[in-house]
Amino acid sequence: MANSELQILSARFGRNDGHKLSVYENEGGYRALRMVLDGMKPAEVREVVKESGLRGRGGAGFPTGVKWGFVPQDSEQVYFFVNADESEPGTFKDRYLLDYDPHQTIEGTIISCFAVDANLAYIYIRGEFGWLIDRVQAAVDEAYAAGYLGKNILGSGFDLDMIVHKGAGAYICGEETGLINSVEGRKGQPRIKPPFPAVAGFLDKPTIVNNVESVASVPWIMNNGAAAYHAIGTEKSCGTKLWSVSGPVKNPGVYEIPLGMPFREFFNDYLGGMVEGEELKAVIAGGSSVPVLPAAEIMDVPLDYESLGQAGTMLGSGGMIIIPESSDMVELIQVLMHFYFDESCGQCTPCREGTGWLHRIVKKLRSGEGTAADLDLIEHVCNGMAGLTICPLADAAVMPILSFLDKFRPEFEALIQETAPAEPTSRWPRGEQE
């Protein structure tokens, strides 16, 4: 649960009644929508969000208002998708938003749809979140009954329908074009870009795909103004950010903090430091697909897009994984490599073969059969994957394993044997996963 003074997103976290329409309305909910529909033009809404500095919170960090502006202005039909396929290991902040405060996301989505002239919105929710799908559907039904969705919303002449769509449990559908393919009834595989979804997406029509946290920020921005939001955080990383924190800290959970807060302050004042008997070894700051940083390299780094990038990692989705000294780093990377191998859609050869290859190499090391050549082979395989696939899943496997090998190489070298069986590591039976 968040305990930040700035509760733009987390004001109702942890409350049993926060998901109810009556509670949301009593605390100012849908006021922003009324203001927008009472005389504002779509271009004005786009400009406010653009000036606020809001960036995509799903991982890429692209400016939200700029993305909205990519939709061709003469489009006859525009679609809007909310990406709630939260499958990145270590990330669970969207689950909190939709569980405790679904109407905030719904209101933000309606305003976002108005801004891009969309009349149909999908909220695409990870298939494993069964109870969450029911929670969001109930909130959507409430919004329809109250006149916030449907025909002629609040007498404005603006029409919008909203569909809650259940995913089928595929990590790859978190990628926006894989998500679109899934809703179309196709294989959940990413598309070659360009064309980008804002030009040709769902049913080949202009489509905007935004993360839950991104659209949930929109009502506050409209109520308080672009300047107020831009004043929070840093010049280039504006606003607050939700961080999902797991690992052996005293206070794990979801926290909302201004972007730019030093990790040391967050770690000590919010997370309470490590549990008794553990010491901090490393941190994965932005979800399992970003490079790991040893404790000494992250303690004084501000938690924003630019600072984390300069430190050698990424803010990503804000899925912070705290790693204690007692952890075996090679074991951890084996778990991650198994995940990326299992979740590869198989469309691109470098990813389909490379993720399995990496998993098998690490598995071989941990079984006591690895050689020094296997460490070179990891780097060689990674060089044949990074940037060479349709979507970033291959990069999502490459970045963590290369950083683990770079920052904690002695742990890999400690597993090396002087001799090893003749079986070549390059052979990978597709059906073997463990």
Secondary structure in CASP SS format (residue, H / E / C, confidence):
PFRMAT SS
TARGET T0000
AUTHOR 0000-0000-0000
METHOD secondary structure of the structure
MODEL  1
M C 1.00
A C 1.00
N C 1.00
S C 1.00
E C 1.00
L C 1.00
Q C 1.00
I C 1.00
L C 1.00
S C 1.00
A C 1.00
R C 1.00
F C 1.00
G C 1.00
R C 1.00
N C 1.00
D C 1.00
G C 1.00
H C 1.00
K C 1.00
L H 1.00
S H 1.00
V H 1.00
Y H 1.00
E H 1.00
N H 1.00
E C 1.00
G C 1.00
G C 1.00
Y C 1.00
R H 1.00
A H 1.00
L H 1.00
R H 1.00
M H 1.00
V H 1.00
L H 1.00
D C 1.00
G C 1.00
M C 1.00
K C 1.00
P H 1.00
A H 1.00
E H 1.00
V H 1.00
R H 1.00
E H 1.00
V H 1.00
V H 1.00
K H 1.00
E H 1.00
S H 1.00
G C 1.00
L C 1.00
R E 1.00
G C 1.00
R C 1.00
G C 1.00
G C 1.00
A C 1.00
G C 1.00
F C 1.00
P E 1.00
T H 1.00
G H 1.00
V H 1.00
K H 1.00
W H 1.00
G C 1.00
F C 1.00
V C 1.00
P C 1.00
Q C 1.00
D C 1.00
S C 1.00
E C 1.00
Q C 1.00
V C 1.00
Y E 1.00
F E 1.00
F E 1.00
V E 1.00
N E 1.00
A E 1.00
D C 1.00
E C 1.00
S C 1.00
E C 1.00
P C 1.00
G C 1.00
T C 1.00
F C 1.00
K H 1.00
D H 1.00
R H 1.00
Y H 1.00
L H 1.00
L H 1.00
D H 1.00
Y H 1.00
D C 1.00
P H 1.00
H H 1.00
Q H 1.00
T H 1.00
I H 1.00
E H 1.00
G H 1.00
T H 1.00
I H 1.00
I H 1.00
S H 1.00
C H 1.00
F H 1.00
A H 1.00
V H 1.00
D C 1.00
A C 1.00
N C 1.00
L E 1.00
A E 1.00
Y E 1.00
I E 1.00
Y E 1.00
I E 1.00
R C 1.00
G C 1.00
E C 1.00
F C 1.00
G H 1.00
W H 1.00
L H 1.00
I H 1.00
D H 1.00
R H 1.00
V H 1.00
Q H 1.00
A H 1.00
A H 1.00
V H 1.00
D H 1.00
E H 1.00
A H 1.00
Y H 1.00
A H 1.00
A C 1.00
G C 1.00
Y C 1.00
L C 1.00
G E 1.00
K C 1.00
N C 1.00
I H 1.00
L H 1.00
G H 1.00
S C 1.00
G C 1.00
F C 1.00
D C 1.00
L E 1.00
D E 1.00
M E 1.00
I E 1.00
V E 1.00
H E 1.00
K E 1.00
G C 1.00
A C 1.00
G C 1.00
A C 1.00
Y H 1.00
I H 1.00
C H 1.00
G H 1.00
E C 1.00
E H 1.00
T H 1.00
G H 1.00
L H 1.00
I H 1.00
N H 1.00
S H 1.00
V H 1.00
E C 1.00
G C 1.00
R C 1.00
K C 1.00
G C 1.00
Q C 1.00
P C 1.00
R C 1.00
I C 1.00
K C 1.00
P C 1.00
P C 1.00
F C 1.00
P C 1.00
A C 1.00
V C 1.00
A C 1.00
G C 1.00
F H 1.00
L H 1.00
D H 1.00
K C 1.00
P C 1.00
T E 1.00
I E 1.00
V E 1.00
N E 1.00
N E 1.00
V H 1.00
E H 1.00
S H 1.00
V H 1.00
A H 1.00
S C 1.00
V H 1.00
P H 1.00
W H 1.00
I H 1.00
M H 1.00
N H 1.00
N H 1.00
G C 1.00
A H 1.00
A H 1.00
A H 1.00
Y H 1.00
H H 1.00
A C 1.00
I C 1.00
G E 1.00
T C 1.00
E C 1.00
K C 1.00
S C 1.00
C E 1.00
G C 1.00
T E 1.00
K E 1.00
L E 1.00
W E 1.00
S E 1.00
V E 1.00
S E 1.00
G C 1.00
P C 1.00
V E 1.00
K C 1.00
N C 1.00
P C 1.00
G E 1.00
V E 1.00
Y E 1.00
E E 1.00
I E 1.00
P E 1.00
L C 1.00
G C 1.00
M C 1.00
P E 1.00
F H 1.00
R H 1.00
E H 1.00
F H 1.00
F H 1.00
N H 1.00
D H 1.00
Y H 1.00
L C 1.00
G C 1.00
G C 1.00
M E 1.00
V C 1.00
E C 1.00
G C 1.00
E C 1.00
E C 1.00
L E 1.00
K E 1.00
A E 1.00
V E 1.00
I E 1.00
A C 1.00
G C 1.00
G C 1.00
S C 1.00
S C 1.00
V C 1.00
P C 1.00
V E 1.00
L E 1.00
P E 1.00
A H 1.00
A H 1.00
E H 1.00
I H 1.00
M C 1.00
D C 1.00
V C 1.00
P E 1.00
L C 1.00
D C 1.00
Y H 1.00
E H 1.00
S H 1.00
L H 1.00
G H 1.00
Q H 1.00
A C 1.00
G C 1.00
T C 1.00
M C 1.00
L C 1.00
G C 1.00
S C 1.00
G C 1.00
G E 1.00
M E 1.00
I E 1.00
I E 1.00
I E 1.00
P E 1.00
E C 1.00
S C 1.00
S C 1.00
D C 1.00
M H 1.00
V H 1.00
E H 1.00
L H 1.00
I H 1.00
Q H 1.00
V H 1.00
L H 1.00
M H 1.00
H H 1.00
F H 1.00
Y H 1.00
F H 1.00
D H 1.00
E H 1.00
S C 1.00
C C 1.00
G C 1.00
Q C 1.00
C C 1.00
T H 1.00
P H 1.00
C H 1.00
R H 1.00
E H 1.00
G H 1.00
T H 1.00
G H 1.00
W H 1.00
L H 1.00
H H 1.00
R H 1.00
I H 1.00
V H 1.00
K H 1.00
K H 1.00
L H 1.00
R H 1.00
S C 1.00
G C 1.00
E C 1.00
G C 1.00
T C 1.00
A H 1.00
A H 1.00
D H 1.00
L H 1.00
D H 1.00
L H 1.00
I H 1.00
E H 1.00
H H 1.00
V H 1.00
C H 1.00
N H 1.00
G C 1.00
M C 1.00
A C 1.00
G C 1.00
L C 1.00
T C 1.00
I C 1.00
C C 1.00
P C 1.00
L H 1.00
A H 1.00
D H 1.00
A H 1.00
A H 1.00
V H 1.00
M H 1.00
P H 1.00
I H 1.00
L H 1.00
S H 1.00
F H 1.00
L H 1.00
D H 1.00
K H 1.00
F C 1.00
R H 1.00
P H 1.00
E H 1.00
F H 1.00
E H 1.00
A C 1.00
L C 1.00
I C 1.00
Q C 1.00
E C 1.00
T C 1.00
A C 1.00
P C 1.00
A C 1.00
E C 1.00
P C 1.00
T C 1.00
S C 1.00
R C 1.00
W C 1.00
P C 1.00
R C 1.00
G C 1.00
E C 1.00
Q C 1.00
E C 1.00
END
